[in-house]
Each structure stands twice: as structure tokens, then as C-alpha cells.
Amino acid sequence: MKRAAWILTVVFGLAFLGATLLNADLIGKSREALASGVLRDKSSIPPARYHLIVVIPDSDDSFFRGLLKGINDGAAEVDAAVQIFSYPGATPAEAERYFELSLKARVDGLIMYIPRNDSVAGRAERAARNGVVFVPVGTDAPLGTSSGFIGSSSLEQGLKGGSIICASLGSSARIGVILPATSSGDPQAELLYRGIATALRTYPGSAISGLIRSRTGVLSGEEAAAAMFRSYPSINALFCSTVRDTIGAAQVVVELNKVGKVLIVGVDETPEILRYIDKGVIAATIVRNSHWIGMEAVRAYYRAKAGQKGLAAREAGFVVRTAKGVEP
């Protein structure tokens, strides 16, 4: 096992070293690719000035798609080429490997997804010692020092979701909450749960009747929703924390003939989620502005590179999409 891990490390190291040695050519081509959709005369585009590494989970969640689009759009603004390294969500140790390799390569900047149970301060200090600007992004700010973190709070998401449900169902709300598979620990300690619970205080009698953590996999949302209804049959609302769980819950509600009987509030937006909203299966979805997070991450890098110190943490907003349209 140790030998396999050693071989894997060597392979990654060689691959990264090769990319670094060809950095000038890589940056020129990357900049050309970024500019191809914006400017017609690509021959006038000089090689990119900066080289940014992005380390994020390998996920089809629309949050990460929006994040990457924002980073690429921001890179075009500041003359930077972007190199993306993704890792399986189930093996976060891969993220650490990419972090280490980025420091050894002494790239200009590193934008990295940081889970709430990870550290920002130590990484930022190590990156600074190696001349690398470190920009942490994610959803909830990590515990401890979170200077420079750019994210979208699950607490605010839970508050909004709970308010939407209770505005419709009032004190009769019996909510089932599907927490993301990527988190761990005591479910009731999670910010998303705490946000929903806080919103329910305004409606005495309403309650969180069921709480389940989703699992990884294509059918995770369906499995979680089906298990929720089996264990807590009194549920009349579902709050989902990921795109996959939102879609899975909608499919189960349709299959169980509970459309109109169970109110679903989900997160983010995809064509499939929008179709479910149009059909009245999903009542609302809370769309986090991950594109803004990506754009702001690149701008934060640029400001830090220009010498600004102690950049404050920033919070992305969100909008709520319903069958009536977009609401602030």
C-alpha cells in the first residue's frame, strides 16, 4: 500500500514538474483559450502574465461549475492563465497533495476549495513563505481564522429555506432535512441545520421532523428522500442542500404521488430543477452566487499581488427562484 502511494506521489510530482517547466508555453495557450470567446484577433493577445492553480473537488454540482466559470472570467480580466486540479470528494488527501505541489512549483496564485473543518491560516502562511498568493473559497468559513475566505454561508441558506417553508405551511410545517454527504460530525451542529431551526422559532409548533445525511453516488438524493419518508411519514416539506439531492427528492415525490402534498426547497439551479419548478414539484430553490465567488477570488489574488494586506472575508449573496421568477 505504501509503495503504491509512493509511486502515485512520484507520478503526480513528475506531471506537475513537467507542467511547470513548460509554464511559459502553457500560460500563452491558456490565455489564448480564455480570450478566444472574447476577442477576434487572438494574435494581438500577449502571453498571460500570471499563472493560477485551482484545486477543487471533482463534482458535477452547479456550485462548482459556477465557481470555475467565475474564475475563468476573472482570469481574463487580470491577464492570468488557469490550471485546474480536481480530486475525488471522498479522498480529500489529494487536495493536500496538489497544495504541496503548487507551493513547490511556486506558481503565482492558488485558489483552493476549503471545507469548514479544514484550516486557512496555516495554509496562507505557508503559501506566503513560498511566494504564492493563497485564496480560500468554499461555502462556510473554516473554523478559526478565516481571513480572506470567500464563500456562501449555509447558515443564511438555512434561514432562508426555513422561512420559505414556514411562510407557506406555518406552524404545521414538518420538515425533513437532507444534509450534504461532504460534511460530517453532529448533524444538529451544522450551520445549515441551525439556520433552519432558527427560522422555525418564529412559527411555534413547526418542527424539523427528520434529519438524514445524504451519501455519495448518482442515486444519493433519491435514496435519502425515500428513507426520509419511510422513517418520518408525517413530513410535509423537504429541504435539500445539494443539486443532486434536490433532483432526487423531486423524483421520489413524483413517484410517491406526493406532488402538492410535500413542499420541496432545494439549492442552486439546473435545467432539470427549473423544469421541476415549472411543473410545481419544487417550490423554490436557493441559488448561491458561486460565479461571483470565482470572480472575486481572482480579484482578491490580484489585489494581494498588488500589495494589499489582510483582505477581509467576503460573503456571496443568493437569490430565490420560484415559478414566479427570481426573488432577492
HELIX and SHEET records of a PDB file:
HELIX    1   1 LYS A    2  LEU A   21  1                                  20    
HELIX    2   2 ASN A   23  ALA A   35  1                                  13    
HELIX    3   3 LYS A   42  SER A   44  5                                   3    
HELIX    4   4 SER A   62  VAL A   78  1                                  17    
HELIX    5   5 ALA A   93  ALA A  105  1                                  13    
HELIX    6   6 ALA A  121  ARG A  129  1                                   9    
HELIX    7   7 SER A  154  LEU A  169  1                                  16    
HELIX    8   8 GLY A  170  SER A  172  5                                   3    
HELIX    9   9 PRO A  187  ALA A  189  5                                   3    
HELIX   10  10 LEU A  191  LEU A  200  1                                  10    
HELIX   11  11 SER A  220  SER A  231  1                                  12    
HELIX   12  12 VAL A  243  GLU A  255  1                                  13    
HELIX   13  13 PRO A  271  ASP A  278  1                                   8    
HELIX   14  14 SER A  290  LYS A  305  1                                  16    
SHEET    1   A 4 ALA A  80  TYR A  87  0                                        
SHEET    2   A 4 TYR A  50  PRO A  57  1                                        
SHEET    3   A 4 GLY A 109  TYR A 113  1                                        
SHEET    4   A 4 VAL A 133  VAL A 137  1                                        
SHEET    1   B 2 ILE A 150  GLY A 151  0                                        
SHEET    2   B 2 ARG A 314  GLU A 315  1                                        
SHEET    1   C 7 ALA A 207  ARG A 213  0                                        
SHEET    2   C 7 ARG A 174  LEU A 179  1                                        
SHEET    3   C 7 ALA A 237  CYS A 240  1                                        
SHEET    4   C 7 LEU A 263  VAL A 267  1                                        
SHEET    5   C 7 ALA A 284  ARG A 288  1                                        
SHEET    6   C 7 PHE A 318  THR A 322 -1                                        
SHEET    7   C 7 GLY A 325  GLU A 327 -1                                        
END                                                                             
